[in-house]
């Protein structure tokens, strides 16, 4: 990517973050990038195509693929804990993408997120097969299990983002690993006492 292209995308990021998708125009982005709007239109016909390029440039796809490929463990417990730690780290390492993903949901009904999920599907399926191959899971639909795992992952990431600053400070009193392990414990063992099941 050229320096000019990088500068344009940086300007677009700033404008989309401050104005939102609906409030952003190519004219605003051009002004932020110190370019003529014609120069921007020569590369991007509309703000949708520029936004798509921005999403692609900040996509965590490679980091998420590496996270899934690197999962280690022999038990369902070990595999799930390692997967969640790696995936959460990959998402947190791509904080800018989280902001853009929220805009994608608002403006495009999550079209980019859906395409990202489609690209991750083969690796996610391999992880799910490894998890099931331990023989330690209850019989449950792959679709339900997959959705629960995605909900757990996204719930963890989004709940950190949605907390007021004071709560974020309080949450840091415990290491992130403890929060992830607690979440995985609830997934694996539920919230009921053994004798209440």
BELMOHU-V398564 format. One record per run of one state. SS is the DSSP state (H for helix, E for strand, L for the rest). FROM is the first residue (numbers start at 0). TO is the last residue. If there is no record, write none. Layout:
ss & from & to
SS & FROM & TO
SS & FROM & TO
//
This chain:
ss & from & to
L & 0 & 1
H & 2 & 18
L & 19 & 24
H & 25 & 32
L & 33 & 35
H & 36 & 42
L & 43 & 45
H & 46 & 56
L & 57 & 59
H & 60 & 68
L & 69 & 74
H & 75 & 91
L & 92 & 93
H & 94 & 107
L & 108 & 109
H & 110 & 132
L & 133 & 140
H & 141 & 161
L & 162 & 163
H & 164 & 170
L & 171 & 174
H & 175 & 188
L & 189 & 192
H & 193 & 195
L & 196 & 196
//
